[in-house]
Amino acid sequence: MSYPQQNKILEFLNDKNLIVASNRGPVEFHKYNSKIEMKRGAGGLVSTLLPLMENLNGIWIASVMTPGDVEIAKRFPDNKVPIPNEDPKFWVPFVVVDSDRYECYYSVISNPLLWFIQHYMWNSPYTPTIDDKTHQSWKHGYVHMNKKFAEKVVAESKKNEKEPLIMLQDYHLYLCPTYIRKKMKDIFLSQFIHIPWPQSEYFSIIPEYMRKAIIEGLLSTNILGFHLPRYVTNFIQTCEEYTDEVDYDNGIIWHNGQATHVKSYPISVDHEGIKGLANSPKVLEKEKLIKEIKGEYFLFYRTDRIDLSKNIIRGFEAYELFLHKYPQYHGKVKFLTTGKPTRQQIREYHNYYYDVIDIIENINVKYATDDWKPIEWIFKADYNLVVAAFKNYDCIIVNPIADGMNIVPKESSAVNESQGTVILSEKAGCFEELKEHVLAVNPYDVSQTAEAYHQAIEMSKNERTQRLENLKEITAQRTIYHWISEQFTDFEKLMDNK
């Protein structure tokens, strides 16, 4: 752990019991025949927090996600798994519940209801339909799981003589602070929301009693963090009808005699960590496959969980339009896409996954020749392969319809060795920080995106190099440790004033 904020962070944490809680944990256990293997968890949250937990020897409370998680959890008292087992760097107490409760919590309420609302994804004349299943799932699943997480947090807080420092993460745990506060009235609570907070009118799609419970939960925290100032403003506006007083200038909300400080902390990446990984033997081995795919082609690349918010289909519609308008590039370009199917138990995600495959295969059928395939796709969780692709793309596209931050443009730019250009959606949270050095697109505008592909190919080597160097500089200047250090600085101020 080597960065300018190191001593400050370690000094602050010296007398603290660091407890992180999130639905998805830092690791997953998968059973192959009789052997169980540990894999790094997927998603941006894990990419961001894992380096911190490894260095700070904390506790990370998480849901079991796989049968292997359940089996491993049962081997340890209180389902508290050391990671790694031989010489633990941190511990994962797993929350284990019946599968039907988890499905209600995750596959009905968290996703799609909350996720779709916070990413402006519902088609309001038709969806959502909030029916008996939704209301039952709220109580049977979402409320129950938040209580179970709270119980784990309280239990871990009492196992250590050090003062607990609790960092709840994201939208799965909106009610958790309420239940923790009931058990430990004076404890310091923080929560960070990694996805956008929508405008209050759109948030009102949620039934009123659910909205009230969510707001009261989040206002049981001392500090509530978002990525961007506009999410802070949207949240405060949403709270106005439920609270005693709000202060937009200072980001403070008073409710039931308590002040909640609402602030923005733009997240970034572990710059040195990903650069080190890029030169590791595992990535170098995966790079052989990437270079074989790339050959002499100009390589377009994208990597996403196959989530509707990532706007994958429009990205390929734009690529198809590009191939139609600029036939001179047939046989000279290649599009590689990697990723991982996600939330396949939810109908919308299941259908979207096959729609993505359909458009890829249709483009390949339409344009492929005996010696050229326009799109190569590898849909599995393999971060080493992703990093190998980051090093070698000529143009990467990140075009979400909404995203809390999205660290892919930063991760990829940090290690790219091919003067790689970034096509970036104006709706990505990172856009404000990177907009001067990317090719900006409206994520709904397929024509504009097709022209961005063309512009990336036609761009001079000098301009490509300058853009990439600027992105590398931004990524190096603000790292993941700035994000956590800024939060800890504010935690310390508030804890001292309690």
Solvent accessible surface area in square Angstrom, and as a share of the most:
residue,aa,sasa,rsa
1,M,66,0.29
2,S,95,0.62
3,Y,28,0.11
4,P,122,0.77
5,Q,27,0.12
6,Q,53,0.23
7,N,118,0.60
8,K,103,0.44
9,I,1,0.01
10,L,70,0.35
11,E,136,0.61
12,F,14,0.06
13,L,18,0.09
14,N,109,0.56
15,D,81,0.42
16,K,26,0.11
17,N,12,0.06
18,L,11,0.05
19,I,0,0.00
20,V,2,0.01
21,A,0,0.00
22,S,1,0.00
23,N,3,0.01
24,R,46,0.17
25,G,2,0.01
26,P,0,0.00
27,V,10,0.06
28,E,11,0.05
29,F,15,0.06
30,H,52,0.23
31,K,98,0.41
32,Y,97,0.37
33,N,152,0.78
34,S,104,0.67
35,K,133,0.56
36,I,32,0.16
37,E,70,0.31
38,M,89,0.40
39,K,88,0.37
40,R,94,0.34
41,G,2,0.02
42,A,22,0.17
43,G,29,0.27
44,G,41,0.40
45,L,28,0.14
46,V,1,0.00
47,S,20,0.13
48,T,2,0.01
49,L,3,0.01
50,L,19,0.10
51,P,20,0.13
52,L,4,0.02
53,M,1,0.00
54,E,68,0.30
55,N,52,0.27
56,L,21,0.10
57,N,90,0.46
58,G,2,0.02
59,I,17,0.09
60,W,0,0.00
61,I,0,0.00
62,A,0,0.00
63,S,1,0.00
64,V,20,0.12
65,M,56,0.25
66,T,20,0.12
67,P,113,0.71
68,G,1,0.01
69,D,0,0.00
70,V,44,0.25
71,E,61,0.27
72,I,17,0.09
73,A,0,0.00
74,K,146,0.62
75,R,147,0.54
76,F,49,0.21
77,P,111,0.70
78,D,90,0.47
79,N,39,0.20
80,K,48,0.20
81,V,3,0.02
82,P,16,0.10
83,I,9,0.05
84,P,54,0.34
85,N,94,0.48
86,E,159,0.72
87,D,108,0.56
88,P,44,0.28
89,K,100,0.43
90,F,3,0.01
91,W,82,0.29
92,V,0,0.00
93,P,1,0.00
94,F,1,0.01
95,V,4,0.03
96,V,55,0.31
97,V,27,0.16
98,D,97,0.50
99,S,87,0.56
100,D,77,0.40
101,R,64,0.23
102,Y,29,0.11
103,E,68,0.30
104,C,26,0.16
105,Y,0,0.00
106,Y,10,0.04
107,S,16,0.10
108,V,25,0.14
109,I,0,0.00
110,S,0,0.00
111,N,0,0.00
112,P,17,0.10
113,L,7,0.03
114,L,1,0.00
115,W,12,0.04
116,F,7,0.03
117,I,0,0.00
118,Q,0,0.00
119,H,1,0.01
120,Y,91,0.35
121,M,30,0.13
122,W,29,0.10
123,N,84,0.43
124,S,82,0.53
125,P,109,0.68
126,Y,165,0.63
127,T,47,0.27
128,P,31,0.20
129,T,104,0.60
130,I,51,0.26
131,D,67,0.35
132,D,103,0.53
133,K,128,0.54
134,T,11,0.06
135,H,69,0.31
136,Q,117,0.52
137,S,1,0.01
138,W,13,0.04
139,K,155,0.66
140,H,66,0.29
141,G,0,0.00
142,Y,0,0.00
143,V,25,0.14
144,H,42,0.19
145,M,0,0.00
146,N,0,0.00
147,K,91,0.38
148,K,70,0.30
149,F,0,0.00
150,A,4,0.03
151,E,96,0.43
152,K,37,0.16
153,V,0,0.00
154,V,15,0.09
155,A,46,0.36
156,E,5,0.02
157,S,5,0.03
158,K,139,0.59
159,K,105,0.44
160,N,64,0.33
161,E,183,0.82
162,K,92,0.39
163,E,84,0.38
164,P,19,0.12
165,L,0,0.00
166,I,0,0.00
167,M,3,0.01
168,L,0,0.00
169,Q,1,0.01
170,D,12,0.06
171,Y,4,0.01
172,H,19,0.08
173,L,0,0.00
174,Y,0,0.00
175,L,5,0.03
176,C,0,0.00
177,P,0,0.00
178,T,34,0.20
179,Y,39,0.15
180,I,0,0.00
181,R,30,0.11
182,K,144,0.61
183,K,145,0.62
184,M,39,0.17
185,K,151,0.64
186,D,117,0.61
187,I,14,0.07
188,F,4,0.02
189,L,0,0.00
190,S,4,0.03
191,Q,4,0.02
192,F,2,0.01
193,I,0,0.00
194,H,23,0.10
195,I,8,0.04
196,P,6,0.04
197,W,1,0.00
198,P,0,0.00
199,Q,112,0.50
200,S,43,0.28
201,E,143,0.64
202,Y,45,0.17
203,F,0,0.00
204,S,49,0.32
205,I,47,0.24
206,I,1,0.00
207,P,26,0.16
208,E,88,0.39
209,Y,100,0.38
210,M,1,0.00
211,R,34,0.13
212,K,95,0.40
213,A,31,0.24
214,I,0,0.00
215,I,0,0.00
216,E,54,0.24
217,G,0,0.00
218,L,0,0.00
219,L,4,0.02
220,S,17,0.11
221,T,0,0.00
222,N,20,0.10
223,I,3,0.01
224,L,0,0.00
225,G,1,0.01
226,F,0,0.00
227,H,3,0.01
228,L,15,0.08
229,P,89,0.56
230,R,110,0.40
231,Y,7,0.03
232,V,17,0.10
233,T,57,0.33
234,N,20,0.10
235,F,0,0.00
236,I,2,0.01
237,Q,81,0.36
238,T,8,0.05
239,C,0,0.00
240,E,86,0.39
241,E,134,0.60
242,Y,33,0.13
243,T,22,0.13
244,D,102,0.53
245,E,101,0.45
246,V,33,0.19
247,D,36,0.18
248,Y,93,0.35
249,D,139,0.72
250,N,101,0.52
251,G,6,0.06
252,I,26,0.13
253,I,0,0.00
254,W,82,0.29
255,H,18,0.08
256,N,122,0.63
257,G,81,0.78
258,Q,43,0.19
259,A,33,0.25
260,T,1,0.00
261,H,45,0.20
262,V,3,0.02
263,K,79,0.34
264,S,35,0.22
265,Y,5,0.02
266,P,41,0.26
267,I,6,0.03
268,S,0,0.00
269,V,4,0.03
270,D,27,0.14
271,H,16,0.07
272,E,111,0.50
273,G,34,0.33
274,I,10,0.05
275,K,83,0.35
276,G,48,0.46
277,L,50,0.25
278,A,4,0.03
279,N,101,0.52
280,S,26,0.17
281,P,112,0.70
282,K,142,0.60
283,V,0,0.00
284,L,83,0.42
285,E,102,0.46
286,K,64,0.27
287,E,12,0.06
288,K,133,0.56
289,L,75,0.37
290,I,0,0.00
291,K,113,0.48
292,E,137,0.61
293,I,23,0.12
294,K,32,0.14
295,G,45,0.44
296,E,177,0.79
297,Y,49,0.19
298,F,35,0.15
299,L,0,0.00
300,F,1,0.00
301,Y,0,0.00
302,R,1,0.00
303,T,20,0.12
304,D,20,0.11
305,R,49,0.18
306,I,1,0.01
307,D,0,0.00
308,L,42,0.21
309,S,0,0.00
310,K,23,0.10
311,N,4,0.02
312,I,5,0.03
313,I,37,0.19
314,R,84,0.31
315,G,0,0.00
316,F,0,0.00
317,E,68,0.31
318,A,0,0.00
319,Y,0,0.00
320,E,47,0.21
321,L,51,0.25
322,F,0,0.00
323,L,0,0.00
324,H,123,0.55
325,K,91,0.39
326,Y,34,0.13
327,P,77,0.49
328,Q,102,0.45
329,Y,26,0.10
330,H,61,0.27
331,G,34,0.32
332,K,123,0.52
333,V,1,0.00
334,K,13,0.06
335,F,0,0.00
336,L,0,0.00
337,T,3,0.02
338,T,2,0.01
339,G,8,0.08
340,K,57,0.24
341,P,38,0.24
342,T,10,0.06
343,R,24,0.09
344,Q,57,0.25
345,Q,96,0.43
346,I,8,0.04
347,R,167,0.61
348,E,39,0.17
349,Y,0,0.00
350,H,79,0.35
351,N,71,0.37
352,Y,25,0.10
353,Y,32,0.12
354,Y,109,0.41
355,D,68,0.35
356,V,0,0.00
357,I,20,0.10
358,D,74,0.38
359,I,22,0.11
360,I,0,0.00
361,E,79,0.36
362,N,97,0.50
363,I,0,0.00
364,N,15,0.08
365,V,127,0.73
366,K,125,0.53
367,Y,26,0.10
368,A,44,0.34
369,T,80,0.46
370,D,159,0.82
371,D,121,0.63
372,W,10,0.04
373,K,82,0.35
374,P,0,0.00
375,I,0,0.00
376,E,41,0.19
377,W,83,0.29
378,I,34,0.17
379,F,32,0.13
380,K,113,0.48
381,A,61,0.47
382,D,26,0.13
383,Y,56,0.21
384,N,36,0.18
385,L,3,0.02
386,V,18,0.10
387,V,0,0.00
388,A,0,0.00
389,A,0,0.00
390,F,1,0.01
391,K,6,0.03
392,N,13,0.07
393,Y,0,0.00
394,D,16,0.08
395,C,0,0.00
396,I,0,0.00
397,I,2,0.01
398,V,6,0.04
399,N,3,0.01
400,P,2,0.01
401,I,25,0.13
402,A,10,0.08
403,D,12,0.06
404,G,2,0.02
405,M,7,0.03
406,N,23,0.12
407,I,14,0.07
408,V,26,0.15
409,P,0,0.00
410,K,1,0.00
411,E,13,0.06
412,S,0,0.00
413,S,0,0.00
414,A,7,0.05
415,V,10,0.06
416,N,3,0.02
417,E,114,0.51
418,S,19,0.12
419,Q,57,0.25
420,G,0,0.00
421,T,1,0.01
422,V,0,0.00
423,I,0,0.00
424,L,0,0.00
425,S,0,0.00
426,E,71,0.32
427,K,93,0.39
428,A,1,0.01
429,G,2,0.02
430,C,1,0.00
431,F,24,0.10
432,E,98,0.44
433,E,61,0.27
434,L,1,0.00
435,K,82,0.35
436,E,131,0.59
437,H,39,0.18
438,V,8,0.05
439,L,10,0.05
440,A,41,0.32
441,V,1,0.00
442,N,57,0.29
443,P,2,0.01
444,Y,110,0.42
445,D,55,0.29
446,V,36,0.21
447,S,63,0.41
448,Q,69,0.31
449,T,4,0.02
450,A,0,0.00
451,E,65,0.29
452,A,7,0.05
453,Y,0,0.00
454,H,39,0.18
455,Q,87,0.39
456,A,0,0.00
457,I,33,0.17
458,E,103,0.46
459,M,16,0.07
460,S,63,0.41
461,K,142,0.60
462,N,126,0.65
463,E,71,0.32
464,R,24,0.09
465,T,48,0.28
466,Q,101,0.45
467,R,43,0.16
468,L,8,0.04
469,E,87,0.39
470,N,35,0.18
471,L,2,0.01
472,K,46,0.20
473,E,96,0.43
474,I,32,0.16
475,T,0,0.00
476,A,46,0.36
477,Q,116,0.51
478,R,43,0.16
479,T,17,0.10
480,I,0,0.00
481,Y,16,0.06
482,H,47,0.21
483,W,0,0.00
484,I,3,0.01
485,S,9,0.06
486,E,65,0.29
487,Q,6,0.03
488,F,6,0.03
489,T,36,0.21
490,D,20,0.10
491,F,0,0.00
492,E,71,0.32
493,K,119,0.51
494,L,37,0.18
495,M,24,0.11
496,D,111,0.58
497,N,120,0.62
498,K,126,0.53
